[in-house]
Amino acid sequence: MVEDIDSAVHALYKAQARIDLVGPSSVVSEAVNVWGAARDLRSFLQAVLRGDVAPDVYAQALETAVDAVEKARDDFGRAARDVISTPMNLFRE
């Protein structure tokens, strides 16, 4: 599972870098948040594997980390939809 998350974090990093080059700032910041939340989930799972997470807090901490990824993903989706639905002439300076 950690390997899958690690691959996903790497893919998100590459996607976020591309968005950083072309996206409006509202989408860029949300992309960074998705990448960060995924990194935090990976770090949490690595801590679990090292035995650094007490069994009595594991379930709640995992749920919190997954919820953060889902919230960041949803926020990014909203920001991206806003950009897609905005007429292009509003982005010209």
PyMOL CGO cylinders between C-alpha atoms (Angstrom):
from pymol import cmd
from pymol.cgo import CYLINDER

trace = [
    CYLINDER, 0.00, 0.00, 0.00, 2.82, 2.43, 0.85, 0.3, 1, 1, 1, 1, 1, 1,
    CYLINDER, 2.82, 2.43, 0.85, 4.42, 1.73, -2.54, 0.3, 1, 1, 1, 1, 1, 1,
    CYLINDER, 4.42, 1.73, -2.54, 1.12, 2.58, -4.26, 0.3, 1, 1, 1, 1, 1, 1,
    CYLINDER, 1.12, 2.58, -4.26, 0.84, 5.80, -2.26, 0.3, 1, 1, 1, 1, 1, 1,
    CYLINDER, 0.84, 5.80, -2.26, 4.47, 6.62, -3.02, 0.3, 1, 1, 1, 1, 1, 1,
    CYLINDER, 4.47, 6.62, -3.02, 3.83, 6.20, -6.75, 0.3, 1, 1, 1, 1, 1, 1,
    CYLINDER, 3.83, 6.20, -6.75, 0.70, 8.34, -6.48, 0.3, 1, 1, 1, 1, 1, 1,
    CYLINDER, 0.70, 8.34, -6.48, 2.58, 11.07, -4.60, 0.3, 1, 1, 1, 1, 1, 1,
    CYLINDER, 2.58, 11.07, -4.60, 5.24, 11.11, -7.31, 0.3, 1, 1, 1, 1, 1, 1,
    CYLINDER, 5.24, 11.11, -7.31, 2.58, 11.30, -10.06, 0.3, 1, 1, 1, 1, 1, 1,
    CYLINDER, 2.58, 11.30, -10.06, 0.81, 14.10, -8.18, 0.3, 1, 1, 1, 1, 1, 1,
    CYLINDER, 0.81, 14.10, -8.18, 4.10, 15.97, -7.86, 0.3, 1, 1, 1, 1, 1, 1,
    CYLINDER, 4.10, 15.97, -7.86, 4.62, 15.84, -11.62, 0.3, 1, 1, 1, 1, 1, 1,
    CYLINDER, 4.62, 15.84, -11.62, 1.03, 16.89, -12.29, 0.3, 1, 1, 1, 1, 1, 1,
    CYLINDER, 1.03, 16.89, -12.29, 1.26, 19.71, -9.76, 0.3, 1, 1, 1, 1, 1, 1,
    CYLINDER, 1.26, 19.71, -9.76, 4.44, 20.98, -11.44, 0.3, 1, 1, 1, 1, 1, 1,
    CYLINDER, 4.44, 20.98, -11.44, 2.64, 21.11, -14.79, 0.3, 1, 1, 1, 1, 1, 1,
    CYLINDER, 2.64, 21.11, -14.79, -0.33, 22.89, -13.24, 0.3, 1, 1, 1, 1, 1, 1,
    CYLINDER, -0.33, 22.89, -13.24, 2.09, 25.35, -11.64, 0.3, 1, 1, 1, 1, 1, 1,
    CYLINDER, 2.09, 25.35, -11.64, 3.32, 26.29, -15.11, 0.3, 1, 1, 1, 1, 1, 1,
    CYLINDER, 3.32, 26.29, -15.11, -0.04, 26.81, -16.77, 0.3, 1, 1, 1, 1, 1, 1,
    CYLINDER, -0.04, 26.81, -16.77, -2.77, 27.08, -14.20, 0.3, 1, 1, 1, 1, 1, 1,
    CYLINDER, -2.77, 27.08, -14.20, -4.26, 30.14, -12.58, 0.3, 1, 1, 1, 1, 1, 1,
    CYLINDER, -4.26, 30.14, -12.58, -3.17, 30.61, -8.97, 0.3, 1, 1, 1, 1, 1, 1,
    CYLINDER, -3.17, 30.61, -8.97, -6.47, 29.32, -7.56, 0.3, 1, 1, 1, 1, 1, 1,
    CYLINDER, -6.47, 29.32, -7.56, -5.90, 25.96, -9.20, 0.3, 1, 1, 1, 1, 1, 1,
    CYLINDER, -5.90, 25.96, -9.20, -2.16, 25.92, -8.45, 0.3, 1, 1, 1, 1, 1, 1,
    CYLINDER, -2.16, 25.92, -8.45, -2.69, 26.32, -4.71, 0.3, 1, 1, 1, 1, 1, 1,
    CYLINDER, -2.69, 26.32, -4.71, -5.33, 23.59, -4.66, 0.3, 1, 1, 1, 1, 1, 1,
    CYLINDER, -5.33, 23.59, -4.66, -3.02, 21.25, -6.59, 0.3, 1, 1, 1, 1, 1, 1,
    CYLINDER, -3.02, 21.25, -6.59, -0.31, 21.86, -4.01, 0.3, 1, 1, 1, 1, 1, 1,
    CYLINDER, -0.31, 21.86, -4.01, -2.82, 21.00, -1.29, 0.3, 1, 1, 1, 1, 1, 1,
    CYLINDER, -2.82, 21.00, -1.29, -3.66, 17.66, -2.95, 0.3, 1, 1, 1, 1, 1, 1,
    CYLINDER, -3.66, 17.66, -2.95, 0.01, 16.80, -3.25, 0.3, 1, 1, 1, 1, 1, 1,
    CYLINDER, 0.01, 16.80, -3.25, 0.64, 17.82, 0.36, 0.3, 1, 1, 1, 1, 1, 1,
    CYLINDER, 0.64, 17.82, 0.36, -2.27, 15.79, 1.72, 0.3, 1, 1, 1, 1, 1, 1,
    CYLINDER, -2.27, 15.79, 1.72, -1.11, 12.73, -0.23, 0.3, 1, 1, 1, 1, 1, 1,
    CYLINDER, -1.11, 12.73, -0.23, 2.43, 13.22, 1.12, 0.3, 1, 1, 1, 1, 1, 1,
    CYLINDER, 2.43, 13.22, 1.12, 1.03, 13.44, 4.65, 0.3, 1, 1, 1, 1, 1, 1,
    CYLINDER, 1.03, 13.44, 4.65, -0.90, 10.19, 4.14, 0.3, 1, 1, 1, 1, 1, 1,
    CYLINDER, -0.90, 10.19, 4.14, 2.27, 8.50, 2.87, 0.3, 1, 1, 1, 1, 1, 1,
    CYLINDER, 2.27, 8.50, 2.87, 4.21, 9.77, 5.89, 0.3, 1, 1, 1, 1, 1, 1,
    CYLINDER, 4.21, 9.77, 5.89, 1.51, 8.49, 8.21, 0.3, 1, 1, 1, 1, 1, 1,
    CYLINDER, 1.51, 8.49, 8.21, 1.57, 5.04, 6.63, 0.3, 1, 1, 1, 1, 1, 1,
    CYLINDER, 1.57, 5.04, 6.63, 5.36, 4.94, 6.85, 0.3, 1, 1, 1, 1, 1, 1,
    CYLINDER, 5.36, 4.94, 6.85, 5.08, 5.82, 10.55, 0.3, 1, 1, 1, 1, 1, 1,
    CYLINDER, 5.08, 5.82, 10.55, 2.63, 2.95, 10.97, 0.3, 1, 1, 1, 1, 1, 1,
    CYLINDER, 2.63, 2.95, 10.97, 5.10, 0.55, 9.35, 0.3, 1, 1, 1, 1, 1, 1,
    CYLINDER, 5.10, 0.55, 9.35, 7.87, 1.76, 11.67, 0.3, 1, 1, 1, 1, 1, 1,
    CYLINDER, 7.87, 1.76, 11.67, 5.60, 1.15, 14.66, 0.3, 1, 1, 1, 1, 1, 1,
    CYLINDER, 5.60, 1.15, 14.66, 5.41, 4.83, 15.54, 0.3, 1, 1, 1, 1, 1, 1,
    CYLINDER, 5.41, 4.83, 15.54, 1.60, 4.94, 15.63, 0.3, 1, 1, 1, 1, 1, 1,
    CYLINDER, 1.60, 4.94, 15.63, -0.16, 3.54, 18.66, 0.3, 1, 1, 1, 1, 1, 1,
    CYLINDER, -0.16, 3.54, 18.66, -2.85, 0.98, 17.82, 0.3, 1, 1, 1, 1, 1, 1,
    CYLINDER, -2.85, 0.98, 17.82, -5.46, 2.91, 19.80, 0.3, 1, 1, 1, 1, 1, 1,
    CYLINDER, -5.46, 2.91, 19.80, -5.07, 6.02, 17.59, 0.3, 1, 1, 1, 1, 1, 1,
    CYLINDER, -5.07, 6.02, 17.59, -4.44, 4.29, 14.25, 0.3, 1, 1, 1, 1, 1, 1,
    CYLINDER, -4.44, 4.29, 14.25, -8.04, 4.15, 12.98, 0.3, 1, 1, 1, 1, 1, 1,
    CYLINDER, -8.04, 4.15, 12.98, -8.86, 7.78, 13.80, 0.3, 1, 1, 1, 1, 1, 1,
    CYLINDER, -8.86, 7.78, 13.80, -5.52, 9.06, 12.49, 0.3, 1, 1, 1, 1, 1, 1,
    CYLINDER, -5.52, 9.06, 12.49, -5.92, 7.09, 9.26, 0.3, 1, 1, 1, 1, 1, 1,
    CYLINDER, -5.92, 7.09, 9.26, -9.43, 8.43, 8.79, 0.3, 1, 1, 1, 1, 1, 1,
    CYLINDER, -9.43, 8.43, 8.79, -8.19, 11.99, 9.37, 0.3, 1, 1, 1, 1, 1, 1,
    CYLINDER, -8.19, 11.99, 9.37, -5.39, 11.58, 6.80, 0.3, 1, 1, 1, 1, 1, 1,
    CYLINDER, -5.39, 11.58, 6.80, -7.71, 10.05, 4.20, 0.3, 1, 1, 1, 1, 1, 1,
    CYLINDER, -7.71, 10.05, 4.20, -10.32, 12.75, 4.82, 0.3, 1, 1, 1, 1, 1, 1,
    CYLINDER, -10.32, 12.75, 4.82, -7.65, 15.41, 4.22, 0.3, 1, 1, 1, 1, 1, 1,
    CYLINDER, -7.65, 15.41, 4.22, -6.78, 13.84, 0.85, 0.3, 1, 1, 1, 1, 1, 1,
    CYLINDER, -6.78, 13.84, 0.85, -10.44, 13.67, -0.12, 0.3, 1, 1, 1, 1, 1, 1,
    CYLINDER, -10.44, 13.67, -0.12, -11.09, 17.27, 0.93, 0.3, 1, 1, 1, 1, 1, 1,
    CYLINDER, -11.09, 17.27, 0.93, -8.05, 18.51, -0.99, 0.3, 1, 1, 1, 1, 1, 1,
    CYLINDER, -8.05, 18.51, -0.99, -9.15, 16.53, -4.04, 0.3, 1, 1, 1, 1, 1, 1,
    CYLINDER, -9.15, 16.53, -4.04, -12.68, 17.95, -3.84, 0.3, 1, 1, 1, 1, 1, 1,
    CYLINDER, -12.68, 17.95, -3.84, -11.37, 21.50, -3.40, 0.3, 1, 1, 1, 1, 1, 1,
    CYLINDER, -11.37, 21.50, -3.40, -9.09, 21.07, -6.41, 0.3, 1, 1, 1, 1, 1, 1,
    CYLINDER, -9.09, 21.07, -6.41, -12.02, 19.75, -8.45, 0.3, 1, 1, 1, 1, 1, 1,
    CYLINDER, -12.02, 19.75, -8.45, -14.12, 22.78, -7.55, 0.3, 1, 1, 1, 1, 1, 1,
    CYLINDER, -14.12, 22.78, -7.55, -11.30, 25.17, -8.45, 0.3, 1, 1, 1, 1, 1, 1,
    CYLINDER, -11.30, 25.17, -8.45, -10.68, 23.38, -11.75, 0.3, 1, 1, 1, 1, 1, 1,
    CYLINDER, -10.68, 23.38, -11.75, -14.40, 23.43, -12.63, 0.3, 1, 1, 1, 1, 1, 1,
    CYLINDER, -14.40, 23.43, -12.63, -14.49, 27.16, -11.88, 0.3, 1, 1, 1, 1, 1, 1,
    CYLINDER, -14.49, 27.16, -11.88, -11.63, 27.71, -14.33, 0.3, 1, 1, 1, 1, 1, 1,
    CYLINDER, -11.63, 27.71, -14.33, -13.22, 25.51, -16.98, 0.3, 1, 1, 1, 1, 1, 1,
    CYLINDER, -13.22, 25.51, -16.98, -16.53, 27.31, -16.71, 0.3, 1, 1, 1, 1, 1, 1,
    CYLINDER, -16.53, 27.31, -16.71, -15.00, 30.82, -16.84, 0.3, 1, 1, 1, 1, 1, 1,
    CYLINDER, -15.00, 30.82, -16.84, -14.89, 32.44, -20.28, 0.3, 1, 1, 1, 1, 1, 1,
    CYLINDER, -14.89, 32.44, -20.28, -11.31, 32.64, -21.56, 0.3, 1, 1, 1, 1, 1, 1,
    CYLINDER, -11.31, 32.64, -21.56, -11.42, 36.39, -22.11, 0.3, 1, 1, 1, 1, 1, 1,
    CYLINDER, -11.42, 36.39, -22.11, -11.54, 36.89, -18.33, 0.3, 1, 1, 1, 1, 1, 1,
    CYLINDER, -11.54, 36.89, -18.33, -8.04, 35.41, -18.05, 0.3, 1, 1, 1, 1, 1, 1,
    CYLINDER, -8.04, 35.41, -18.05, -6.45, 37.83, -20.51, 0.3, 1, 1, 1, 1, 1, 1,
    CYLINDER, -6.45, 37.83, -20.51, -4.59, 40.75, -19.04, 0.3, 1, 1, 1, 1, 1, 1,
]
cmd.load_cgo(trace, "trace")
